[in-house]
Amino acid sequence: MSYEAVGFDYMEEEREMEDFDNEFEDENYGRDGGELGLDDYDMLTKVTDTTAAQARKGKDIQGIPWDRLNITREKYRLTRLEQYRNYENVPSSGESMDKECKPTQKGGNYFDFFHNTRSVKPTILHFQLRNLIWATSKHDVYLLSNYSVMHWSSLTGKLTEILNFSGHVAPNEKHPGSLLEGFLQTQISTLAVKDDFLVAGGFQGELTCKRLDKGGVSFCTRTTYDDNAITNAIEIYDGLRGGIHFMASNNDCGVREYDMEKFQLLNHFRFPWPVNHTSISPDRRIITVVGDHTEGLLVDSQSGKTVATVVGHLDYSFASAWHPDGRTFATGNQDKTCRVWDVRKLSSPTAILKGNLGAARSIRFSSDGQFMVVAEPADFVHVYSTKSDYKKRQEIDFFGEISGVSLSPDDESMYIGIWDRTYASLLQYNKRHTYGYLDSFL
């Protein structure tokens, strides 16, 4: 990750984040051309959820009142496609891929819209890091909202604060290497939640670990005092020899592995460039490592030695994921592509999948291996069918920056965080079944 980007005051792309709101304000006129009064404007921006039943009757899933605006959804979509600027570290990398890649077939219908919750307001603190939504069950979601990590229950409709980083956060357990004094006003750059474990990473190399079944914080550490210290990604997983581990990717070119019982550093691997994301294979033996380089690495999880290199991307990568079969993995890049690789033939990708607006910022495979979900920086999430060799996809289309996307462990629900000044929300899609009409009873 380009460290200089942190100082952009939300960077070049923040201006893109604001565009939807500015456009909304610019188009704050009725269809008859008359300016709307304050009461009308309040009505247009009123926080109202959208249910599946309402969406089937024609309500916009985000609650945007297009019929009251002097612009149609279709026209605004074209405007966004034409004007949204993809952030690149390598100039024209996305444009080059636009010319090379052919779009895959749309028309897949794997997940149905279920609910949009406007009271849940996800946020983003760094424009390149979008792993801030985690579903631990089909009803339980954890997300970053300003300085707080929140829990949302779609079953009870209750939003609960789990950790507030705006003040002082310190551990209430003693472990070697833990900073007992804790941290003050931590800016959270990335997040991971799995089962009963939560790990948050900060802009200054902070790591904060919490057990969700216990009060307080278990462990705090600062991984590095390097000036270039931002924590880019965290992954929680079952260790090769048992126990729960987590891995932190850092802009200081390091990858660190910890156990989650005593929170001890198990491995520290160093690379020639800042590491933006890692993902460990299902057998826990290989780590995919991507970062501020056009190449990606496959690394032995025990020794840290590079065992293979994948070549083809034109810019820096910020996402990776393994298919449950242990042979297939994917990498997401700022050249606007997600590439799918087979470990048995790494000379070329098995698929090159191009986004509509920008980088592939987040990738998730479903637990059953049937789908791969790819999130762009804004407006689009793509669900690819692995059975169709990634040639068929469902395109989920909305407006706003994406803070993260997550599938529940049973693949029944998919959550998408939308960051927007007016229409921030949490989208829920449920896996499509033949008995979809029952959603009105759930």
Salt bridges, closest charged atoms under 4 A:
GLU12 OE1 - ARG15 NH2 2.55
GLU12 OE2 - ARG85 NH1 3.04
GLU13 OE1 - ARG130 NH2 3.61
GLU16 OE2 - ARG85 NE 2.52
ASP21 OD2 - ARG421 NE 3.03
ASP40 OD1 - ARG68 NH2 3.72
ASP49 OD2 - HIS115 NE2 3.97
ASP60 OD1 - ARG73 NE 3.64
GLU95 OE2 - LYS99 NZ 3.93
ASP98 OD2 - LYS336 NZ 3.17
ASP98 OD1 - LYS354 NZ 3.63
ASP112 OD1 - ARG432 NH1 2.76
ASP140 OD1 - HIS151 NE2 2.78
GLU173 OE1 - HIS175 NE2 2.84
GLU173 OE1 - ARG211 NH1 3.17
ASP252 OD2 - ARG256 NH2 2.73
GLU257 OE2 - HIS245 ND1 2.95
ASP325 OD1 - HIS323 ND1 3.37
ASP325 OD2 - ARG327 NH2 3.73
ASP335 OD2 - HIS313 ND1 3.20
ASP342 OD2 - ARG344 NH2 2.76
ASP368 OD2 - LYS431 NZ 3.07
GLU376 OE2 - HIS382 NE2 2.63
ASP379 OD2 - ARG77 NH1 2.77
ASP379 OD1 - ARG80 NH2 2.67
GLU395 OE2 - LYS106 NZ 3.38
GLU395 OE1 - ARG393 NH1 2.85
ASP397 OD1 - ARG73 NH2 3.23
ASP397 OD1 - ARG77 NH2 2.71
GLU401 OE1 - ARG130 NH2 2.78
GLU412 OE1 - HIS433 NE2 2.88
ASP439 OD2 - ARG56 NH1 3.04
